[in-house]
Amino acid sequence: MSTEQKVALRGGEFLIKESQAADIFIPEEWSEEQQMIAEMCRDFLKQEVFPKLNEIDAQEEGLMPSLLDKAGALGILGISVPEAYNGIGKDLVTSMLTTEILGAGHSFAVALSAHTGIGTLPILYYGTEEQKQKYVSKLATGEWKGAYCLTEPDSGSDANSGKTKAVLSEDGKHYIINGQKMWITNGGFADVMTVFAKIDDDKDLSAFIIEKSFEGISLNPEEHKMGIKGSSTRQIFFNDCKVPVENLLSTRGNGFKIAVNILNIGRLKLGGAALGASKEVVSKSVKYANERLQFGRPISKYGAIKYKLAEQAIRTYATESATYRATQDVELATKALIAGGMDEGMAKLKGTEQFAIEAAIIKVHASETLDYVVDEGVQIYGGMGYSAEAPMDRAYRDARINRIFEGTNEINRLLSVDMMLKRAMKGELDLMGPAQKVAGELMSIPDFGAAAVEGFEKDHQYIEGFKKAILMTAGAAVQKLMQNLAKEQEIIMCLADMLIETYVAESVILRVEKLTSMRDDQLTTLKTEMARTYLYDAAERIHRAGRNAINAFADGDERRMMLIGLKRFTKVADKNTIASRRLVAEQLIAENHYCY
């Protein structure tokens, strides 16, 4: 199928159009080269990171920069950087694979992600040729380390409210920057920083490339954090810091747009990193369950533990399905834009921006999957799970930041719905037509005589119902609340949960449908059981979120009619999920690691 056909579904259109299994990328399709890159990353963790986790957490002097140096020597820091700037120039899917594998690296993964993502990409995508040659070429090899200075004491989720100021010097050669930044990852050793400030009394931020050698920069001591203790996190102060005018990144007032677009990429990549961490914790959980004896048997023999292991794996597999589906969509959109004549850097930004809704969904789902996985990991380890001598202590604490990084999960939930509605109002996404059609369907009598369908066609019918549930609920909420909907955050959160569960359920079903067309073996059958178990549970979660939303804004006959419709749209056939989870867990136990 051509690229033009494959990118027919634009960002957010999954809600109103049916996706085809043949069009999505699934991790079972990795090429030999991609598998070799993944193995290189696994070896790097085993040899360089895992043996030094305590030293990393203690922030042993020079250790983290030296690890980044070694990663740079292997090309890991420049996976997605063009060869012209000392990178390897691989596509986004390959870059995501390295992010996933290295996501198991605890604090190292944070330092790496900050360097390769927000530390490098603003300059790569928005910099002049001179800026890219000077800075990106050094960042891609690790010769210089990168950081990103956006957050301030009074400017977190509301990023554009930052107070850091930039004033042009009298001779017009420098911007003089004054202000304070906080929570700066890699702040203690970064050589180059993208710093956001407002020029004079501008409404919007501008961005500047600042070297640590510039005068007027001072740092607070390292922050003491709950987790990711090995990640350097500093406050940075700029006191009459002189920045050459040629170090303005992009154009004046374009900083907020840079921040938003880089965050879109960061949200997608955070999903990959959380996925890699989840797989590592599942493997540790299985191994411990096989080793730990109680009442004369390994605890992996007990049903309560099997449930936990299976659910860890199911949520991880579902997250993985959605993450690579969205990643491939971004890649295809980017290629189509390049083919249309757009500059490669701008095409990558626009491709990601088009799927900003999906990026927000991935960020929320992956970080909450990881939180579930580590929480159950602690429980499976029992008393040892609470001991700092065992691995779950670090895993549990390190996971928690991911629901705050790259925009809190609350902000991302609000954004996912807000972006959908704004695109609809701009005419970019036809939500009104499908919503009205669903409203009309509410008044009709269900066709009980329709021919029964089986297999994946039945799964897609369920997912179509989920989409109708969202369109019905969101459409009614918009109609009833109008401009006041923006103030009803609890309702928007419910709509977001419906959206997230629907996207992930569809992704995992599409994945196993495609996999089944490629091969027919026991593992494929188990993966299909995992997908359908996720779908079954998603139906209940969507129904609950929809019911809570409807009860908040509707009443009388309208509410009764909508609740009946919601029940119809989220109804799925009964399934013995206990039996399915047992099968999934038994395979994990036999393999003694995450094997899906």
Legacy VTK file of the C-alpha trace (Angstrom):
# vtk DataFile Version 3.0
C-alpha trace
ASCII
DATASET POLYDATA
POINTS 596 float
0.000 0.000 0.000
1.325 3.469 -0.857
2.300 6.062 1.720
-0.524 8.317 0.474
-3.107 5.639 1.246
-1.601 4.754 4.595
-1.640 8.334 5.903
-5.267 8.851 4.853
-6.108 8.665 8.559
-4.918 11.914 10.102
-4.376 12.596 13.771
-7.556 12.124 15.799
-9.438 10.502 12.929
-9.280 7.109 14.619
-12.444 8.214 16.440
-14.508 8.579 13.276
-12.852 6.262 10.762
-11.929 2.601 10.793
-8.235 1.707 10.747
-6.972 -1.301 8.820
-4.733 -3.898 10.471
-2.552 -4.116 7.350
-1.671 -0.415 7.650
-0.217 -0.366 11.162
3.302 -1.272 12.250
3.620 -4.030 14.845
6.768 -4.863 16.832
6.667 -8.433 15.515
7.886 -6.904 12.220
11.290 -5.641 13.407
13.973 -5.894 10.734
17.258 -7.667 11.400
19.051 -4.304 11.603
16.539 -2.962 14.134
16.923 -6.102 16.236
20.692 -5.641 16.201
20.335 -2.044 17.399
18.003 -3.248 20.163
20.504 -5.899 21.224
23.287 -3.294 21.314
21.147 -1.184 23.663
20.370 -4.193 25.881
24.084 -5.023 26.080
24.877 -1.424 27.001
22.449 -1.574 29.935
23.772 -4.952 31.102
27.442 -3.946 30.891
27.460 -0.245 31.724
24.282 0.707 33.604
22.788 -2.145 35.636
26.045 -2.978 37.489
26.361 0.702 38.556
22.820 1.606 39.605
23.826 2.385 43.196
26.745 4.551 42.061
24.449 6.322 39.583
21.872 7.019 42.307
24.652 8.358 44.541
25.578 10.716 41.668
29.183 9.574 41.673
31.200 12.446 40.241
31.507 12.274 36.458
29.724 8.921 36.135
26.599 10.024 34.247
28.520 12.178 31.730
30.910 9.259 31.157
27.977 6.921 30.465
26.614 9.417 27.942
30.081 9.564 26.379
30.061 5.782 25.962
26.533 5.862 24.530
27.675 8.561 22.125
30.617 6.431 20.972
28.159 3.662 20.044
25.964 6.092 18.086
23.075 5.813 20.560
22.854 9.588 21.076
22.536 10.258 17.366
20.079 7.556 16.289
17.601 10.061 14.827
20.099 12.814 13.973
20.947 13.152 10.235
24.381 11.945 9.139
25.263 15.539 8.163
25.435 16.326 11.903
27.347 13.204 13.043
24.177 11.159 13.554
23.019 7.814 12.187
19.825 9.134 10.579
17.405 6.321 11.441
13.635 6.682 11.291
11.339 7.441 14.226
10.281 3.819 14.711
13.920 2.732 15.121
14.553 5.679 17.424
11.536 4.638 19.491
12.929 1.118 19.770
16.164 2.433 21.319
14.105 4.635 23.643
12.081 1.600 24.717
15.055 -0.667 25.423
17.013 2.018 27.267
13.848 3.023 29.168
14.693 0.184 31.566
17.819 2.110 32.601
16.322 4.075 35.516
18.087 7.447 36.009
20.331 6.853 33.015
17.221 6.631 30.821
16.122 10.060 32.076
19.502 11.668 31.368
19.625 10.036 27.937
16.065 11.071 27.015
16.663 14.650 28.139
19.860 14.834 26.091
18.599 13.211 22.884
15.108 14.729 23.089
14.565 18.154 24.593
18.327 18.772 24.753
18.989 18.203 21.041
15.758 18.402 19.028
14.942 22.123 19.458
18.243 23.029 17.801
17.983 20.247 15.208
14.471 21.236 14.150
14.550 25.019 14.594
18.200 25.947 14.341
19.984 27.638 11.454
22.494 25.595 9.486
25.300 27.266 11.431
23.638 26.470 14.771
23.101 22.831 13.777
26.677 22.388 12.617
28.041 24.001 15.783
25.789 22.379 18.392
23.949 19.325 17.049
27.167 17.817 15.692
28.618 17.853 19.208
25.381 16.729 20.902
25.022 13.723 18.558
28.393 12.322 19.579
28.134 13.198 23.264
31.062 15.616 23.126
28.587 18.148 24.537
25.659 17.335 26.803
22.281 19.016 26.394
19.554 20.423 28.639
16.286 22.312 28.279
15.319 25.219 30.521
11.590 25.946 30.452
10.061 25.427 33.925
10.182 28.208 36.529
8.988 28.402 40.167
5.687 30.005 39.048
5.566 28.500 35.562
4.897 24.769 35.250
1.919 23.535 33.253
1.319 27.174 32.215
4.649 27.309 30.397
4.067 30.616 28.618
3.779 32.489 31.918
7.552 32.379 32.513
9.175 35.530 33.910
12.730 35.110 32.610
13.543 38.247 30.584
15.810 39.014 27.618
16.828 42.568 26.666
18.892 43.550 23.633
22.185 45.212 24.574
22.835 48.808 23.505
25.278 47.711 20.819
22.731 45.193 19.473
25.203 42.279 19.694
23.851 40.414 22.721
20.664 39.573 24.559
21.031 40.110 28.309
19.091 37.389 30.100
17.882 37.444 33.698
15.765 34.816 35.397
15.513 31.494 37.190
14.781 27.978 35.884
14.058 24.894 37.978
13.800 21.098 37.647
16.412 21.191 34.880
17.394 17.637 33.962
21.133 17.298 33.187
21.531 20.804 34.647
24.624 19.858 36.630
26.749 18.886 33.630
25.051 20.272 30.500
27.332 22.109 28.063
24.520 23.667 26.047
20.971 24.612 27.045
17.863 25.719 25.193
16.571 28.513 27.437
13.151 30.153 27.149
12.676 33.849 27.957
10.473 36.772 26.933
12.129 39.589 25.022
11.131 42.915 26.561
7.370 42.811 27.181
6.520 40.166 24.572
3.445 38.055 25.186
5.150 34.870 23.993
8.448 33.225 24.858
11.528 33.210 22.666
14.202 30.514 22.778
17.968 30.942 23.098
20.946 28.589 22.806
23.154 29.183 25.837
26.546 27.609 26.526
27.558 26.922 30.119
30.757 28.929 29.490
28.751 32.151 29.085
29.099 34.555 32.008
26.305 35.085 34.506
25.191 31.453 34.991
25.000 29.902 38.454
23.513 26.653 39.756
21.865 25.573 42.992
22.931 22.244 44.540
21.378 19.013 43.245
17.713 18.524 44.151
16.887 15.667 46.531
14.137 13.694 44.807
11.785 10.812 45.552
13.121 8.817 42.615
15.427 9.061 39.589
18.048 10.045 42.154
20.907 9.584 39.701
19.473 12.173 37.326
21.086 15.596 37.719
18.322 18.081 38.559
19.300 21.666 39.302
17.948 25.173 39.532
19.779 27.472 37.128
20.067 31.249 37.535
20.835 33.714 34.776
22.217 37.031 36.036
22.961 39.470 33.203
23.925 36.493 31.056
25.210 37.776 27.694
23.997 35.670 24.762
25.114 36.484 21.197
22.169 37.599 19.035
22.968 34.785 16.589
22.030 32.335 19.383
18.356 33.270 19.190
16.669 30.002 18.183
14.115 30.391 15.375
12.343 33.761 15.434
11.353 36.183 18.158
8.223 35.033 20.029
8.351 31.505 18.590
9.569 29.892 21.808
6.183 28.726 23.058
5.525 26.967 19.750
8.956 25.317 19.986
8.173 24.156 23.525
4.783 22.710 22.560
6.071 20.883 19.483
9.069 19.408 21.300
6.731 18.267 24.087
4.628 16.382 21.517
7.678 14.341 20.559
8.676 14.009 24.215
5.266 12.601 25.157
5.499 9.926 22.501
9.058 9.051 23.527
8.117 8.955 27.211
5.589 6.278 26.266
8.394 4.215 24.764
10.635 4.634 27.802
7.814 3.677 30.203
7.130 0.632 28.027
10.735 -0.550 28.316
10.678 -0.067 32.079
7.403 -2.024 32.304
8.848 -5.009 30.435
11.883 -5.080 32.709
9.698 -5.041 35.847
7.441 -7.821 34.488
10.534 -9.970 33.899
11.806 -9.342 37.428
8.341 -10.096 38.853
8.109 -13.429 37.030
11.608 -14.492 38.042
10.970 -13.684 41.689
7.592 -15.461 41.637
9.314 -18.573 40.271
12.041 -18.443 42.930
10.039 -17.503 46.023
8.681 -20.565 47.862
5.681 -20.426 50.204
3.799 -23.441 51.590
6.283 -25.632 49.726
5.555 -24.212 46.235
6.774 -21.281 44.103
4.319 -18.423 44.520
3.923 -18.401 40.727
1.760 -21.520 41.184
-0.948 -19.511 42.977
-3.869 -17.957 41.113
-3.668 -14.578 42.838
-0.066 -14.161 41.656
-0.905 -15.465 38.159
-3.540 -12.749 37.868
-0.997 -10.047 38.722
1.625 -11.362 36.297
-0.900 -11.697 33.479
-2.370 -8.242 34.017
1.102 -6.700 34.092
1.802 -8.340 30.728
-1.586 -7.508 29.178
-1.351 -3.804 29.985
2.257 -3.696 28.792
1.392 -5.434 25.519
-1.527 -3.053 24.939
0.658 -0.012 25.622
3.280 -1.321 23.206
0.646 -1.816 20.490
-0.613 1.759 20.791
2.878 3.268 21.067
4.199 1.790 17.827
0.926 2.377 15.982
1.172 6.103 16.785
4.912 6.188 16.076
4.445 4.702 12.609
1.598 7.140 11.902
3.913 10.054 12.714
6.663 8.560 10.541
4.350 8.098 7.556
2.913 11.599 7.917
6.462 12.979 8.040
7.500 11.102 4.906
4.430 12.359 3.055
5.297 15.951 3.996
8.907 15.513 2.864
7.680 14.009 -0.412
5.539 17.119 -0.804
8.635 19.313 -0.653
8.762 20.283 3.041
12.102 20.640 4.840
12.927 17.435 6.766
13.132 19.091 10.188
9.868 20.973 9.723
8.209 17.820 8.339
9.143 15.914 11.498
7.599 18.632 13.637
4.446 18.856 11.546
4.102 15.067 11.397
4.272 14.842 15.180
1.988 17.858 15.633
-0.623 16.145 13.451
-0.689 13.239 15.920
-0.444 15.337 19.089
-3.717 13.801 20.342
-2.285 10.290 20.052
0.987 11.435 21.678
-0.950 12.698 24.708
-2.878 9.402 24.863
0.352 7.361 24.733
1.970 9.459 27.451
-0.945 8.961 29.854
-1.539 5.278 29.168
2.120 4.214 29.212
2.968 6.079 32.422
-0.095 4.662 34.185
0.661 1.176 32.896
4.150 1.452 34.368
2.725 2.651 37.679
0.404 -0.359 37.761
3.225 -2.747 36.834
5.657 -1.484 39.490
2.954 -1.396 42.159
2.084 -5.044 41.511
5.808 -5.789 41.269
6.227 -4.589 44.851
3.250 -6.722 45.888
4.608 -9.857 44.200
7.935 -9.354 46.002
6.021 -8.973 49.280
8.235 -7.840 52.152
11.263 -7.833 49.862
9.393 -5.428 47.596
9.629 -2.852 50.355
13.314 -3.422 50.939
15.854 -1.050 49.449
18.043 -4.126 48.850
15.618 -5.476 46.223
14.972 -3.945 42.764
11.321 -2.950 43.232
12.215 -0.117 45.597
14.070 1.763 42.850
11.570 0.774 40.143
8.611 1.975 42.213
10.150 5.351 43.075
11.582 6.008 39.621
8.279 5.287 37.879
6.303 7.977 39.672
7.813 10.953 37.854
6.431 9.820 34.495
2.909 10.990 35.331
4.368 14.493 35.868
7.056 14.703 33.152
6.165 16.159 29.723
2.980 17.726 31.054
1.051 16.102 33.898
-1.382 13.339 33.020
-4.204 15.666 33.995
-2.995 18.281 31.497
-2.583 15.614 28.814
-6.102 14.298 29.418
-7.500 17.808 29.074
-5.395 18.401 25.966
-6.474 15.215 24.205
-10.148 16.238 24.352
-9.451 19.941 23.797
-7.434 19.238 20.648
-10.183 16.978 19.294
-12.838 19.664 19.809
-10.667 22.481 18.434
-9.891 20.498 15.293
-13.602 19.883 14.874
-14.357 23.612 15.222
-11.687 24.424 12.630
-13.223 21.936 10.211
-10.125 19.720 10.291
-12.006 16.840 11.915
-15.630 16.009 11.146
-16.965 15.104 14.572
-20.354 16.760 14.141
-21.627 14.499 11.349
-20.793 11.212 13.114
-22.067 12.596 16.456
-25.418 13.535 14.908
-25.640 10.110 13.281
-25.113 8.441 16.661
-27.725 10.716 18.249
-30.181 9.570 15.575
-29.264 5.955 16.243
-30.260 6.415 19.888
-33.834 6.963 18.770
-33.882 3.877 16.540
-34.694 0.301 17.513
-31.612 -1.974 17.544
-31.469 -4.451 14.677
-31.699 -7.690 16.623
-32.000 -9.617 13.366
-28.568 -8.589 12.100
-26.345 -11.464 11.012
-23.971 -12.672 13.733
-20.277 -12.069 13.125
-17.260 -13.730 14.672
-13.533 -13.234 15.062
-11.908 -9.859 14.521
-14.995 -8.498 12.783
-16.803 -8.867 16.105
-13.933 -7.099 17.908
-14.177 -4.201 15.474
-17.922 -3.985 16.071
-17.229 -3.591 19.777
-14.676 -0.855 19.098
-17.114 0.902 16.773
-19.549 0.863 19.697
-16.929 2.431 21.986
-16.463 5.233 19.455
-20.221 5.787 19.321
-20.255 6.013 23.126
-17.640 8.795 22.992
-19.358 10.673 20.173
-22.714 10.468 21.951
-21.372 11.591 25.316
-19.025 14.297 24.012
-21.591 15.586 21.521
-24.254 15.932 24.204
-21.797 17.558 26.624
-20.762 20.163 24.041
-24.394 20.877 23.131
-25.508 21.165 26.753
-22.554 23.010 28.276
-21.238 24.972 25.278
-18.417 27.318 26.355
-18.732 26.151 29.972
-17.428 22.675 29.090
-13.862 23.943 29.419
-14.548 24.629 33.106
-15.958 21.144 33.727
-12.640 19.362 34.043
-14.094 16.260 35.683
-16.346 15.669 32.660
-13.441 16.242 30.262
-11.368 13.731 32.254
-14.107 11.127 31.791
-14.222 11.813 28.040
-10.430 11.526 27.901
-10.503 8.159 29.655
-13.053 6.913 27.119
-10.829 8.185 24.293
-7.661 6.606 25.715
-9.229 3.211 26.332
-10.784 3.137 22.862
-7.524 4.025 21.088
-5.515 1.444 23.031
-8.148 -1.301 22.674
-8.325 -0.720 18.921
-4.511 -0.692 18.670
-4.063 -4.046 20.401
-6.854 -5.676 18.359
-5.370 -4.353 15.094
-1.995 -5.701 16.169
-3.129 -9.264 16.833
-5.303 -9.217 13.716
-2.260 -8.362 11.610
-0.094 -10.853 13.498
-2.634 -13.637 12.921
-2.499 -12.943 9.180
1.299 -13.381 9.334
1.606 -16.490 11.522
-0.420 -19.046 13.410
1.246 -20.396 16.547
0.637 -20.763 20.273
2.176 -17.389 21.121
-0.061 -15.622 18.584
-3.091 -17.332 20.125
-2.022 -16.139 23.582
-1.497 -12.593 22.313
-5.014 -12.673 20.879
-6.297 -13.755 24.303
-4.421 -10.815 25.837
-5.948 -8.376 23.337
-9.489 -9.622 23.878
-9.092 -9.591 27.642
-7.955 -5.970 27.403
-10.933 -5.193 25.150
-13.365 -6.829 27.589
-12.059 -4.799 30.513
-11.859 -1.607 28.434
-15.598 -1.884 27.743
-16.310 -1.704 31.468
-13.925 1.204 31.989
-15.456 3.140 29.081
-18.972 2.475 30.393
-18.043 3.684 33.875
-16.395 6.883 32.589
-19.316 7.577 30.251
-21.870 7.034 33.010
-20.032 9.427 35.321
-19.908 12.089 32.602
-23.578 11.743 31.604
-24.771 11.851 35.208
-22.872 15.128 35.620
-24.610 17.116 32.886
-27.833 15.329 31.830
-31.089 14.643 33.633
-34.615 13.316 33.100
-35.479 11.498 29.878
-32.327 12.704 28.176
-30.172 11.036 30.802
-32.187 7.791 30.728
-31.946 7.637 26.925
-28.198 8.295 26.926
-27.493 5.726 29.649
-29.443 3.121 27.655
-27.401 4.048 24.577
-24.161 3.897 26.541
-25.010 0.409 27.793
-25.769 -0.708 24.239
-22.551 0.806 22.804
-20.281 -0.721 25.463
-21.876 -4.163 25.593
-19.514 -7.038 24.811
-19.983 -10.808 24.957
-19.182 -12.503 28.244
-15.638 -13.834 28.471
-13.856 -16.069 30.965
-10.990 -13.660 31.590
-9.739 -15.720 34.547
-8.992 -18.628 32.198
-7.363 -16.257 29.686
-5.125 -14.701 32.316
-4.064 -18.113 33.574
-2.908 -19.071 30.081
-1.024 -15.787 29.682
0.623 -16.172 33.098
1.617 -19.806 32.531
3.531 -18.829 29.393
5.313 -16.070 31.295
6.151 -18.488 34.113
7.470 -21.097 31.682
9.635 -18.529 29.844
10.717 -16.874 33.132
10.655 -13.372 31.575
8.373 -11.001 29.639
7.942 -13.015 26.445
5.213 -11.195 24.534
LINES 1 597
596 0 1 2 3 4 5 6 7 8 9 10 11 12 13 14 15 16 17 18 19 20 21 22 23 24 25 26 27 28 29 30 31 32 33 34 35 36 37 38 39 40 41 42 43 44 45 46 47 48 49 50 51 52 53 54 55 56 57 58 59 60 61 62 63 64 65 66 67 68 69 70 71 72 73 74 75 76 77 78 79 80 81 82 83 84 85 86 87 88 89 90 91 92 93 94 95 96 97 98 99 100 101 102 103 104 105 106 107 108 109 110 111 112 113 114 115 116 117 118 119 120 121 122 123 124 125 126 127 128 129 130 131 132 133 134 135 136 137 138 139 140 141 142 143 144 145 146 147 148 149 150 151 152 153 154 155 156 157 158 159 160 161 162 163 164 165 166 167 168 169 170 171 172 173 174 175 176 177 178 179 180 181 182 183 184 185 186 187 188 189 190 191 192 193 194 195 196 197 198 199 200 201 202 203 204 205 206 207 208 209 210 211 212 213 214 215 216 217 218 219 220 221 222 223 224 225 226 227 228 229 230 231 232 233 234 235 236 237 238 239 240 241 242 243 244 245 246 247 248 249 250 251 252 253 254 255 256 257 258 259 260 261 262 263 264 265 266 267 268 269 270 271 272 273 274 275 276 277 278 279 280 281 282 283 284 285 286 287 288 289 290 291 292 293 294 295 296 297 298 299 300 301 302 303 304 305 306 307 308 309 310 311 312 313 314 315 316 317 318 319 320 321 322 323 324 325 326 327 328 329 330 331 332 333 334 335 336 337 338 339 340 341 342 343 344 345 346 347 348 349 350 351 352 353 354 355 356 357 358 359 360 361 362 363 364 365 366 367 368 369 370 371 372 373 374 375 376 377 378 379 380 381 382 383 384 385 386 387 388 389 390 391 392 393 394 395 396 397 398 399 400 401 402 403 404 405 406 407 408 409 410 411 412 413 414 415 416 417 418 419 420 421 422 423 424 425 426 427 428 429 430 431 432 433 434 435 436 437 438 439 440 441 442 443 444 445 446 447 448 449 450 451 452 453 454 455 456 457 458 459 460 461 462 463 464 465 466 467 468 469 470 471 472 473 474 475 476 477 478 479 480 481 482 483 484 485 486 487 488 489 490 491 492 493 494 495 496 497 498 499 500 501 502 503 504 505 506 507 508 509 510 511 512 513 514 515 516 517 518 519 520 521 522 523 524 525 526 527 528 529 530 531 532 533 534 535 536 537 538 539 540 541 542 543 544 545 546 547 548 549 550 551 552 553 554 555 556 557 558 559 560 561 562 563 564 565 566 567 568 569 570 571 572 573 574 575 576 577 578 579 580 581 582 583 584 585 586 587 588 589 590 591 592 593 594 595
